[in-house]
Amino acid sequence: MKYKTLAECLLDLEKNGHLVRIKDEVDPDLEMAAIHLKVFAKGGPAILFENIKGTKFRAVSNLFGTMERSKFIFRGTFAKMKELVQLRNNPMRALKRPLHYVNTGLAALKALPKRDSFISSGFREIKISDLPLIKHWPMDGGAFVTMPQVYSEDHDKPGVMSSNLGMYRIQLTGNDYILNKEVGLHYQLHRGIGVHQSKTNAQNIPLKVSVFIGGPPSHPLAAVMPLPEGISELTFAGAMGGRRFRYAYEEGYCISLDADFVITGEVYPNDIKPEGPFGDHLGYYSLKHSFPVMKVHKVYAKDDGIWSFTVVGRPPQEDTAFGALIHEISGSAIPHEIPGVKEVHAVDAAGVHPLLLAVGSERYTPYLQSSRPAEILTQANRILGTGQLSLAKYLFIASSDKIALNCHDEYNFLKYIFERVDLTRDLHFYTKTTIDTLDYSGSEINEGSKIVIAACGDKKRQLAGELPKAISKCSLVSKGVLIMEGVIACELNNFTTYQTATIEIKQFADWVKENVEDFKGIIQIVIYNDFNFNESGLKLKDYLWVTYTRSNPSHDIYGVDEVYENKHWGCKGPMIIDARKKPHHAPELKIDSEIEKSIQRFFKKNQVLEKWA
């Protein structure tokens, strides 16, 4: 389906049972986000809010909330986009079967952006205060734009073909921002817009920025698509939407003519203000830090403009479906970008960036396959040096030369690793390095550590399938639970402060060493507090989130019977991960109980959202 506007897409969704309208007034201060979270959790439809307190504009959320709906939206172009990616990776396919790919080539022609007139665009000037000012979580610093398309150009190569379109959150109100005159931009300098800003900073001139909201659904998807450096996201938006990206320039700013709203402004060198807090996709708040300020030039809106937004929080959320869609389109690119690597999985349940699982290969040293990892360690370095994969803290990598492995099957992949890893040899740390800005497990913002856990060859152990009986007799342990074969979680009695963790975990490690026979088949022990693992099933999602978002490898990994050899650390017994909440951690996201009560009016019997109560 080739949508010209967001409104056209929503009508199509409604006609096919993928959208529900809320006509009663709703408060953008926490209520809209809470409704979204409840409907998303039940696999519900896109939500069109038609009566928002404080604004005349409508808003839509949960547009990409299910894979089924995302594929429905792009049903006319999805297959062709997959072919385009495959052709980029293997152009010989087109040369061998040229007639087969004629339609794919025609689809690529839609990738060329089209310049048009701003005068006939239908935009009129408004103010920031006229917009739907949506606050998502109770501790958020103000109202945010959560599905923006932030546009900037390269000072050395101006024009749309060398531009960057990224989804970086925008703070519209709160903190020290002057309403209608300033907004906050949250992004890291290594991202596309950051590279552009570095160049204008060097020239001591401001960077012109345009923020697009709404428009055809291919546009926000393009803003999060991990395209190779130098390829304009506008070309992807056109090809995926089956319609060329239409733009104009007005007073020196690029304007998306298909957007519903546009905010234009300038970012001046060294002009920063505190941004945040903001409830983020790891399931915690990102706290208040200084980020660039955009001086607002003009704000434009269509009279019938529809504001698009999403709500992020502990996974899975709507951005999970975004990730699945991106993987299905571009997943085949990984083996071509990183030789020897067959697939990489950023684990959504762990907040995406903290934990990666990867399948590699031992191609050149077959005689080592049954003894130790070799080539997969060099592949691990490539993974941790590639784009957003470089934000990972934990990377589990295995060779699949002898057996077919699927790292998207998290349980069986981790089991495969735990059956084969040599804890005295196969733990490789990167200390005092950078991690995700949103991850507060490190000692400072952006600062932390990484670990590669590699495994290959033959099975070394049978993993334990039950909690060791000795745990119930240990005076140090108040509670223990089996997470999966070989992995247990424990809450300890005598934990006092994080500063004494090293001493207290050593006491526990010494006790395990004394009872080592009872821990045969246990490879990992997670120390936790203030968390009740789901008693049904394998508790895997709880384990992935708690363990890998609340730990900093260099500081929080310990071992039973630790060993050092030529500066290499390992352990002869189980590895221990301190996944407790730490004093420097950001608060966990929780919905306000009064808001939960307030929104029940939409979910009562005979109300519009009754089905998703």
N, C-alpha and C positions, 0 to 999 in steps of 0.2 A: 504494500500500500504506500503510495507516495503522498504524504501529508504536506500541505502547504503551510499549515499553522498547527499550533498545539490544540486549538479549539476543534479543528477538523479531526484530529486524532481522538480527542475525548468523545466526540459524538459517535465515532466508529466503535470505540470501546463500550460505550453505553448500549449501543444497538446490539452488541454481541455479549452482553452480560458481564462485562469486565469493569464497570464503573457504577458507583452509587453517588447520589447527590444529597448533601445535607443543606436543607433550606432554612432551618432555624438558626438564630444567631449563635455564634461560637466565639469564644475569647481567644485571641492569638497568644495571650500570655498563659502558656503551659497547656491549655485545653486542647488545642489542635494537635499538638505533638502527642499528647496522651491518647487521643482518639486514634491517631495513626498507629501508634505502637500496639494498641489492642487489636485493631483490625489486621495489621500485618501478621501478628502472632497467630491468628486464626486462618492465615492464607487467604485473606479477604481481597476485595477489589480495590481499584483506584478510587480515591475519595475526592469529590469536587465540593469544596466549601463555598457556598453561594452567598452567605450572609456573615461577614467577618466584622467584628466590632472594631470601629475606628478607621475603616477604609471602605471605599466603594468597590474595590477590586475583588475578584474571586481568586481562589487558590486551589491547587491540586497536589495531592501527595500519593505515595504508593503506586506511582505510575509503572515502575519496573519491579513491583513487589514480588512477582513470581516469574519463574523462567517461562512458564506457559504464556503469560501475558506479554513478556518481552519478545518472545518469538512470534506471537500473534502480531504485534506492532510492526515487526520487520519481516513479515512473512513474504513480502515480494522481493526482498533484497538479501536476506540472510544467507542463502546458499551461494549466491554470487560473490558476497564478501568473503566467504570462506575460500572460494576458488581464487579470488584475487590474492589473498594471503599466501595460499599454496603456490601460486604462480610466482610471487615474489621470491619464495624460498627455492623454487625449482622451475626456472623459466624454460627449461628444455621441454617440459610437458606441453607448453603452448606450441613450440616448434614442431613437436612430433604429432600433435593433434590440433592443428590450427582451426579447423571447422568446428570442433567441439567447443572451443573457447571464444567463438565469435560474440556470443551474448555477453560473456564476461568482459570482453574488450569494450563493448558498447556501454556496459555499466560503468566502466572506468572513466568514460567521457563525462559522466555526471559529476566527477570529482573536481572538475575545474570551476573555481568560484566565479560568479558573474557579478560584475559591477553594474549598479543601477542608480536611479535617482532617489535622493532622500526626500525631495519635495512631495512626492506621491506616496510616501511610505505609510502615512496614517498616524505617525507619531505626534504627540503633543507634549509640551514641557510640563513637568510636575515637580514635586519635592520629595525628598526621602520620607518625610513624615506622612505623605499620602499613601505609602506602600503598606502592604500587610506586614506589620512588625512582629514577627513570630519569635517568641522565646520558647526554647525547647525543654530545658531542664532547670530545676529550681535554682541552682547556683550559677547558671549562665550569667555572663556579664551584661547581657542585653539581648537585643534582637539580632539574628544572624540570617544571612543568605546561605542556604545549604546546598542548593543545586545551581550555582552560577557557572557561567562560561566566561572566564577572565581572559581577555584578549590583550596582547602586547606585541610590539614589533621590534625587530633587531635594528638597532641604530645604524649598523654598518651595512645592512641589507634590507632597507625598508620595503614594505609591501606585504600583501597577504600571503604570498607563497613562502615567505621565511618567518611567518608569524608564529606565535604560540597561543594555544587555546587550552587553558587548564582549569580544573575545578578546585579552586582555593577558597576557603570560607571567607566571608565578608561580614564584619561586625558593623551594623548600621547604627546602633544606639548604645548608650551606656558609657561607663568609664569617663575618660576626659574628652571624648569626641564631641565636637561642636555639632549639634543636630543640624542636618541639611547642608553642612559645609565640609564635614570630614567623615570618612569611614575607615575602618581598619582592614588591612589585608594580611592574611596569615599564609605565609609560604616560606620555604627554605631557599637559600641563595643558589643551591645546585639545581633547582628546578628551572624550567624554561624561562619563566618570567624573571626569575632571579638572575639568570645570565644576562637578560636584556637590561635589567636594572644596573648590574655591575658596569655595563658599557656606558650607560648614561651617567652613572655616578662618576666614572673616570673623566667624562667630559664636563662634569659639574652642571648638568642640565637635567630637567625633570623627565621622567618616563611617562608618556601618555598611555593611559589604561582605559579600556572599555569593558564594562561588565554586562553581559547579556543574560537575561533570565527568560525562560520559556522558549518558544519557538518549536519547530518540529523535533520529535524525540531523538532523532539522530544527532542533533547538536549537543545536548548534554552528554550523550554517549561518547561523542568525539572528544569531549573535554577530558574524559578519564581514560581514553584509549592509549596504551603505551606504544606510541609510534616511534620509529627510529628517528634520531636527531636529524633535523633538517627537513622532515616531511610535515607539511602543514596539516593540522587537524581539520581545517576547513575542507580539504580534499576528501578526507574520510567521511565527514558529515554529508557531503554531497553524494558520494557513492553509496553510503549506507541508507540515506534517505531517498535515493532514486531521483533526486532533484538538486540542481546546483545551488550551492550556498550563495545567497544574494546579499550583497553588501553595498555600502556607499561611504563616502567620507563627508563629514560635516564638521566644520571648524577645526580640521586637522585630526579628528577622531574617527576611527573605523566604527561603523554602525552595522549590526546585523539587521537587515530589513525584515527578516522573518521572526525576530525575537518579539516578545510581548513587552519587555521592559529593557531599557539600556541606561546604565549609569556611567558617565564619563568623568575623567579627572586626571590629575597628575600626581606622581610620586616624586618628591624632591629628595636629593641626596641627604642622608642622615636624619631625615624627618621620621621619627618613630614615637610611638606612644604605647602604653600598656594595652594589650588585647587579651580578651578572655575574662574569666574562665569560660570553658565551653565543654559540654558533655560530648565526648568523642567516641570513635569507633572501637577503641580497646575496651570500652565498658567503664571507663573512669573519666574524670574531668581532666582536660588539659588546663593548666593553671594560667594565671595572668603573667604574661611576658611581653617585652617590647617588640613590636613588629611595625612594618612600614605603614604610614598614614597616606591615604589618598585624599587630596584636596578635591572636593566635588566641583566639577565644572557645570554640567547640566544632567538632568534626569529626564528620560523620555518614557512614555507609555502609550500603548494603543488604548482606545476608549473601551474596548472589550477585552483588554489584556487579562491573562490568567497567570498568576504567580505560581511557579512550580517549586516545591520544596521536598525535602526528605528529613528523616530523623535518624541519626546514628546513635549507637549505644552498644551494649554488649552483644556480640554476634549470636545468632544471625539477625541481620536487619536488611533493609532494602538494598544497601550497597553490596550485600552478599550476592543478590541476583545480578547486580552489575558485574561483579567479579566472575560469576559463572558464565555470563554472556560473553565477556571479554575472552575468557579462557577457551570457550568453544570456537570463537572466531580466530583467535591468534595463537592458541596453544601449540600448533604445529611449528611455530617459528623457533621455539627453544632449541631443538637439536641443530638447527642451522646457525644459530647465534653462538652457541657454546658447544664446540665439538666434543663428542663423547657423552654428553648429557642427554638422556632420553626424555626426561620430563622433570618439571619442578612444580611443587604444590605449596602455595602460601596458605597456611591453615587458617581458615576463616574463624573457626571456633576459638582460636588463640589470638584473635585480633589481627590476623593477616601478617603483619610485619614481624612479630616476635618469633615465629616458628616457621621454618621451611623444611619440607621433606623432598628429597631428590633421588632420582635413579640415574646412576652413571654407569660407566663400563671400564673394565680393565682390559684394554685392547692390545697393549704392547708388551705386557708382562704376564702372560698366561701362567707361567710357572709359579707366580706369586699368589694366584687366585685363592689357593687353599691356605695361605699363610698370613698375609697382611694386606691392607689397603695400600695402593700406590698411586695409580693414575687418578683415582677418584679424589685424592687430596688436591691435585692440581685443578681438577674440575671444580672442587669446592671453592678454591680461590677465585676462579672465574665467576662463579655464581655470586659470591659475596662482593664482587666488583662490578656487577651489572645492574644499572638503573636502580629501581626501588628495591630490588632484591638485596641491595647493599645495606638496607635498614635492618635486616634480620639479626636476631641475637643467637638463636639456636638453629643449626643446620644439621639434620640427620641425612646422611647420604649412604646409599648402598649400591653395590654392583649387581647387575642382573644378568650377568653372562651365563649363569647356569640355570636360572629360573626366571620365569616371567613375573615381574613385579609391577604393582600399581600403587604409586605413592598417594593417590587420592583415596585409597582404602586405608585410612589412618590406623585403624586397629591392627590389621594384619601386617602393615608395613613396619610399624613400631615393634611388633612382636618379632618380625624377621630380624630387625636390627638388634634387639635385646638378646636374641638367641645366639648372636654371632660376635657381638662387640667384645673386645679385650680392653677392660677398663684400665689396665696398666699401660696401654700403648695407644689406644684409638681415640683419646680425648685431646683435642687440639684447640688451645685458647688463643684469642686475640684480645689483649688487654689494653686499657686506656685508649679506646677508639670511639668512633661516633656511633650512635644509635638513633632511633626515631625520636623526633622532637616531642611526640605525644607519649613517649614511654618514660615513666618516672621511676623505673626500677634502678636506674643508675644513680650516681652520686650528684651529678649536675645535669642540667638540660643538655641534651644531645650527647652526653658523655656516658659511656658504659663499656661493655665488653661483649665478645661473641665466643661461641664454641662450635666446632665442627665435631660431630660424633659419626665416625665412619665405620662401616662393616662390610665384609664380603667373605666369600668362601663357605666352608662347611659349618654346620651347626655345632656350637661349642657346649651348649647346656640345655637342659630341660627346664623351662620356666615353671616356678611354683604356681599352683592353681588355687591356693588357699592361704589365708592369713597365718603366719607362723604362730604356733601355740604359745611360744615364749612371750609374745607381746602382752598377753593378758596377765603375766606374772611380773612384768617390768614396772618398777615403782616410778620410773621416769615418764611412762606413757599413760595418758588419760583416755585415749581413744585410738583405735586403729581400724583401717578398712582396706580391703583388697580392691585395687582399681582395675587391674587387668592382670593376666598372667605375668608374674615377675615384678609387678609394681605395687607398692603399698603406700598408703598415706597415714601419717601419725600426728596426733596432737600431743605435745609434751607438757608435763605438769610444771616443771620448774623454770620455764622461760620467763625472764624478767624484762630485759630491754634488748634492743638490737645490738647495743654495744657489747653485751655479754654473750652474744650468740655463739661466737667461736668456742668459748669455754664450755658452754652448755651442750653444744652439738658434739664436741669431742667426748664429753662424758657418755652421751648416748652412743656414739660410734664405738667407744671402748666396750660398752656393754654388748653391743651387737657382735663385736669381735670375740668376746668371751662366749657367746652363744651362737657362733658362726654356723654350726651344723643345723640349727633350727632355721637359718636363713638361706639354706641351700636353694638355689633357683630364684632368689630375689636379686634383681639387678639394680633396682632404683627404689629409694625411700624418699617420699615427699613429706616435709614438715609443714603443717598448715595450722592456722588458727581462725576462729570465727567463720567457719565454713562447714556446712553440712552437705557432703557429697550425696547426690541423688541415689537413693537406695535401690531404684529400679534399673535394670539393665546393667551396662558395663561402666556407667558413670564417666564415660570417656570425654564428653564435652566439658564437664566440670573440671576434670583433670587437666585437659589441654589449656583451659582458660586460666585456672588458678596457678598452675605450675609455671607456665611460660610467660605470663604477663607480670607476675609478682617476684621474679628473680633476676638477678644480674649475675651471669655465669661466673665471673672471676671472684665475686664476693660471696656468692650464695651456694656454690657447689662445694661440697665436702666429700669425704670418702671414708670408708671403713678400712683400716690398715693402709694408710696413705703411703705412697712411695714417690721419691724424686730421683730422677736419673738424668744427668746433664741438662738441668733446667726443665726437664719434662716431668709433669705431674700426672700421677695416676693413683689407682687404689686397687687393692686385691679383693676387697669385699664390695658390697653394694655402694653405689654413689648416692649421696644424700643431697637433696635440694631444699634449701630453706625458702619456702614459698609463703611465708607468713606476710601479713601486712606490716610494712615498715614505716617508721615515723616520717620518712621523706616521700612516701607514696602519695599520689593524688587520691581524693575520695572516690569511692565507687558510686556509680549512677543509681539513683533511686527515685521513682515517681512520687510526687507529693501525695500523701494520703487524702487530703481534702480535694485535690484535683481529681483523684480516682473516683471519689464519691460524686463530684460535680458532673462528670461526663456520663454517669450511669443513665442520665435522662435520655441519651441517644440510643441506649442499648435495651431499654425496657420493652416489654411486650407491645407489639403493634407499632414500634418505632423503627426508623429507617435502618438502624444497625442491629436490630434484634438478632438476626442470624449469626452475628459474630460476637455475641455477648460472652 
